[in-house]
C-alpha cells in the first residue's frame, strides 16, 4: 500500500501539469506536423492524444507484466516498473519537444502496466477471505495519492519547469529503495525449480479466452469489472458538463464536487468495505455495489436540487467501493495461483479499454442524444452485469473457519 501510494503521488505530480507543458510545443516539430496533417494538430486534440498515450501503453503492457510476475516474481516486475517511471519523469523534466513528452508518457504507461502485479501481490499476501478488504485498502491508498500528488506538483512547479519531474523521479527512487528493502517476494512459484513450475499461458491466449469463453468464471468477473468501469468512467467524463448545464457549477467550484467524491471513495474503502465483506461476503456485496452504482447513475439526471444531487453522487463511490475490490478479490480465487498476475493484468487491459470507450460514448450521447442518456445507459449496463454474476459462488473456495 505504501509503494502504491508513493507511486500514485509521483504520477499525479506531473499529470495535471501535462497540458501546460504541451502547449509550449504545439505548432512545432515533425510530430505536430504529422498530427496536423491528419486533423489532430489543434491544441486540444494534441493534448488529448498525449494524455491517452499513457492509457494505451498501460493496457497493452498489463498482461505482459502480469505474465512476467507469474514467471519471475512480483518483486522484480514492480522494481522494473518503478525504474521505468523514474526514466519517464526525467524525460518529462527536460522535454524540449512534443516528441519527448510523448516518449515520457509511453514509457510511464508501459511501466504503469504493473497495476495488476500490485493487485496480484496483495492477493498472494492475504487469505482468500481477506482479499477484497485488502484490495479496498490498496485502492484507498492510491486515492489518497491522487489527492496529494497535484498539490505537491503545483508547489514544486514554482521552482522551475524541471522541478516537478525531478521531484517525482526522486520520490520514485526513494520508493524503489523502500520496495527493494521491504517487499519480499510473494509468488511462491518463483522458489521452485523450472521443471516444477506450472506453465503460464501466453498473454494473447488469456486475452482471447476472455472473449471466446465468456461463461468461464474468470471471464465473467473480468467482464463485470470492465463494463462497470466503463459506466463509471463515462459518468466521470461528462459530469462537469452536466453540472454546469444543470446547476451552473463551473471551473471555480467543480473541484469541490470531485473532492466530495474522492473523500467518500476513500472512507468507503477504508471504513465500510471490511465490515461489509465480513457480513455479506464478496458475491452478494458486489451485487449490492452494482445496484448502488446503477441507482446513483440513474438518479443523477433526475436531480434538480443540491440535496438530491449530493445523495445521487454519494451512491456512486459507495457502489464502486463495494463492486471493484470484491470482483477483483473473487477473480484472484477462481484462477490458478500460478496465473494470478497474468489474469489480473488481463483485467486491467479490459478495464483500460472500458476507460476509453465509456467516455467516448458518454460524450457523444451527451451532445447528440440528450444530457441524461449517458447516465441512463451507464445504469443499464451496470444492472446488466448482475446477470453475469449469477451462480459465481459455486466457483469460489469454501471460506476458512475463523
N, C-alpha and C positions, 0 to 999 in steps of 0.2 A: 504493500500500500504506500509506503514511503517512497519507494522507487517510482511508482506510477504517478504519485502526487508531484514529485520534483520534475519528472519528465513533462507533465502537463503544464507546469508553471513555465518551463523553458519554451514550450511550443506557443503558449499564449502571450509570452513576452513579445514575440515578433509578428504573430498572425494579424493582430489589429493594425499594425503599422505597415503591413504589406502594400495596401493601396496607395499610401502616401509616398512610399519609395518607388513604386512602379510609375507613378505619374511623371517622375523626373526623366523617364526614358521613353515614354510614349511619343511616337513620331520619329524615333531614332533607331538606327541599326537594321541589319538584314532581317532579323526575326520579325520586327514590327512591319517591315515592308512586305514580308510573306503573309503576315496576318491581314494586312490591309488589302492585299490582292484577292483574298477570299472573303472580304467583307467583315473582318473582325479586327480592323485597325482602330476602332474607336476606343476611347479610354475605358469605358465600362466593360466592353467586350473583352479587351485585353486583360483587364484585372480579373474578370470572372474566370477566364481561361487559366490565368496564373493561379488563382485560388484552387480551381478544380484539379490542377495537376497533382496536388498532394493526395486527394481522394483517389484519383486514378492509379497512381503509383502504389498507394496503400492497398487497394483492393486487389491489384494484380499480384502483389508480393505476399499477401497474408497467408495463402495456402502453402507457399514455398517455405516461409518462416516456420509455420506450424510443422511441416514435414521435417525440416532441419532440427527443430527442437525435439521431435519424437525420436530422431535417429542419433543425434549428437548431444542432446541435452538442452534444457530450458535456459540454463545459466549462460552458456556461450552465445546462444541466439539473442538473448537480451543485451549482453555486453556489446555484440556487434551492432545491434540496432541503435544503442546509445552512442556508439562511436560514429555511426552514420549521421546522427543528429548533430554531433559536435562539428563535423565537416560542413554540414548544411548551414549551421549558424555562422561559421567563419566566412563561408562564401557569401551569405546574406550580408554580413557586416561590411565586406569590402566590394560588394557588387557595384560595378560601374556601367552595367548594361542590362537590358531586359533579358538577354540570353543567360546571364549569370543568375538572375533572380529565378528564372525558370529552372535552371540547374539545381539551385538550392532547394526548391520545392519538390523536385523529383527525388533528390537524394533523401530529403526529410521524409517524404511519403514512403519510399522504399524501406527506410528504417522503421517507420511507423507501422509497418505491417506486423509488428510484434505484439499488437494488442491481444490477438488470440493466444500468443505464447504466454503473456502475463495471466490471462484467464486460465490457461491450462496449468500454470504453476500453482495458482490458488486452488484449483481442483485437485492437483496432486497432493497438496499440503494439508487438505482438510478431509474429514469424513464426508461420506455422501450426503448425510442429513444436514450437514453444516455448510454445504457449498453455496446454496442460494443466499444465505446470510452473509457469508464471506465475500461473495461477488457483489452483494449490495454495499458492503463496506468499501470494497475496491472502487465501485462507482461513486460513492460519496467522496472518497479521497480525490478522484480525478475531477469531480465537480468543484471541490474546494480549490484545486489548482487552476481551474478555469476562472474562478473569481479573483484569485490573487495575481495571476500572470499579467493581465493587461495593465494593472496598476504599476507593477514593477517595470514593465516595458515603457510606459509613458514617463515614469520618473527618470529612467536611465536615458531616454531619448534627449533629455535636456542637456546631457553631457556631450552630445555629438551624434551624428548619424550612425557611427560604427558601434556605439556603446551598447544598444540593446542586443545586437547579435553576439558581441563578445561576452557580455554578461551571461547570456543564455548558454553560450558554449562553455564558459567557466562553471556555471551551475551544473551542466550536464557532465562535465569532467568529475566534479565532486560526487555526483550521482553514480558515475561509473565506479569510482573508488569505493563508495559505500556498497554498491551491489557486488563488486568483486570480493569484498571482505566479509560481508554478512549474508549474502544469498548463497545458501548451499544448494547443490543440485537436487531437484525434486523428482526427476524422472528416474524411476527405479530400473528401467530397462538399460540405462546407459552403463551401469556397472556390470552387465552381463557380457560374456564373450560374444563375438559376432555371430557364431553359429547358433547361439542360444536365443538370440533376439528374434521376436516375430517380425515378419516382413511388414513394412509400412507401405500402404498404397501410394501410387503416384498422385500428385495434386490434381492432374487432369481427370484421373479416374474418379476421385472423390467428388469433384465438381459435377461431372456427368451423372454420377449416381444420384445426386440430389434431384436432378431433373428427370431422369429415366426411371427412378424408383421412388415416386412421391409418397408411397404408402409406408415406406420404412419409417420407424420411429424417429431416427436421426433426421431424415429428410423433412418429416412433418414439423419437427421442432425448429429446424432452420427456416422453413417457410413461415412459420408463425412469427419468428423473430424478424424476418425480412419485411413481411407485409405490415406488421405493427410498426416497425421502424419507418417505413415509407409513409404511413399515415401520420406519424408524429412529426417527421421532418417536413412533410408538406404543410402542416399547420404552422410550424415554426417559420417557414419561408415567407408566408404571406400574412402572418399575424400582425406585423406592424402596419401593413397597408390596410387591413381590415379595421384595426383600432383607430387609425387616422380617419378613415371614411365614416365610421360609426360614432366615435367619441371625440374626434379631434385631437387624439394623442399623437404628438409629433416627436421629432428627434430630441427635443429637450426633456421629454418625460418618458419616452419608451423604455429607457434604461431601468426605471423603477419596476416596470412590468416584468422584464426579464430577471431582475434581481429577486422579485417575488417568486417567480418560477424556480430559480436556482436555489433559493433558501428552502422552499418546500421540498424540492427534489433531494437535497442533502439530508434534511430532517427525516423524510420518509424512509430513506435507505438506512440511515444510521440508527433511528429510534424505533420505527414501526415494523420494518421488514422482518427482523429476527423473531420477535414475539409472534408475528402473524404466521411465519413459516412453521413455528413450533405448534401452533394451534390448528392451522388448516392444511398444512403440507403443500408442496410445490404445485401439483396439478390443479388443485382447487383454487389456491391463491392466484395462480396465473390467470385463471378464468375470471376471478373477481377483478384482477387488474385490467384485463381486456375490456370487461364491461364498463369499468370506471373510465378508461381511456375513451371508449366509444361514446359514453354519455357526456363526457366533457366536450368532445369534438362536436356532438350534435347540439348541445346547449349553447355553444359559443355564438353562432349566428342568431340565436333567439334572444340573446341578452341585449336589453335596451337600457339598463341602469347599472351603476357600478357594483352594487351588492351581487346582482346576478352574474355579472362578469367575473367578479372575484371567485365566486363559487365554481363556475364552469371552468375557469382556468386552473383552479386548485385540483380539480378532479384529474387533470391530465398528468402532472408529475406524480400524483399518487398512483395512477394507473400504470405508468411506465415503471415506477419503482417496484411494483408487485409483479409486473409481467416479465421484463427482460432478465433480471437476475434469476428468477425461477426457471425460465425457459433455458437459459444457459446452464444452470445447475442440473436440470434434467438431461440436457444434451451430454454433459460430462458423465452421466450414469448409464446411458444407453449405448455408448460407443466403447470399443475396446480400449483399455488403458494405453496400449502402445500406439494408438492413433488419435489420442485426445487432442494433441496440439494441431494435427492436420485438420480435423473437423471443426475445431474452434476457429482456425484460420479460414476455412470454407464459410463458416457462419459470418465472419466479418466481411468476406467478399460479397456474399448475397446482401448483407446489410449495407455495404457500400454502394451497391447498385441501387438499392432502395433509396438511399440518401440522395442519389442523382435523379432518379425517375420521379420520386414523390414531389420534390419542389417544382420540377418542370411541369408536371400535371397540375399542381395546385396553382401555379402562376397562370397557366393557360385557362383553367376553369374560372379563376377569379376575374380575368379580363373579359372573357367571351361568353361564359355560361351563367354567371351570377356570383355575387360575393359570398353566398353561403354554400355553393356547390362543393368547393374543395373540402369543407368541413364535413358535409353530409357524406360524401364519398369516402372520406377517411374513416368516418364512423362505421359505414357499411363494411369496408374492408376489414376493420378491426373485429367486428362481430363475426365475419366470415371465418376468421381464424379459430373460432370456437369449435367449428366442425372438424378442423384438423387435429384438435387435441382430444377428441373423443376416444376413450379407451387407452390413453397413453399410460395410465397407471400400471397396466398389465406388463409393461416392458421395464419398469423400474425395479431395482432390487429391493428386497424387504429391508425396512429400517432396523438398525441395531437397537436392542433394548437399552434404555437409559442406565 
